[in-house]
Amino acid sequence: MTVSPNFLRRVFSGVFLFGCMVTAVASSEANADFLNGEELKLYCVSQNPSDDAICVVYITGAVDAFTTIDLFSEKTKGTDRMFCLGDEAGPDQLRDVTMRWMNRSETDLSFAATLIIWGAIKNTYSC
């Protein structure tokens, strides 16, 4: 079965947009703009349960998008998987891994949050 590149782009866009929409709905104060690392970290360290929900949903949405594209690449192009998340990789674990990555001195928090999440997940869950 061959899957067209347009189909893959639509699937990736749909998964990512869904994650963004859920994030926006989680708090009336959130907007649809993409976050940088500094903004994501503020949500993740906040004591406000709504902010924590935004943090977790943003991270898990990004990871879902990464692993979906990874799976499609494996199935359509025969490439090796990049991410091998085990059963222990639940939402709290993904947040903790991302927070450890954000707290490193070499992490530039002015980068897009999705790039920071990608680095954290690739570092921890590479195949």
Secondary structure, DSSP 4 states (H G I P E B T S, - for coil): ----HHHHHHHHHHHHHHHHHHHHHH-TT--SSPPBHHHHHHHHH-S-HHHHHHHHHHHHHHHHHHHHHHHHHHHHH-PPPSB---TT--HHHHHHHHHHHHTSTT--TTSBHHHHHHHHHHHHHB-
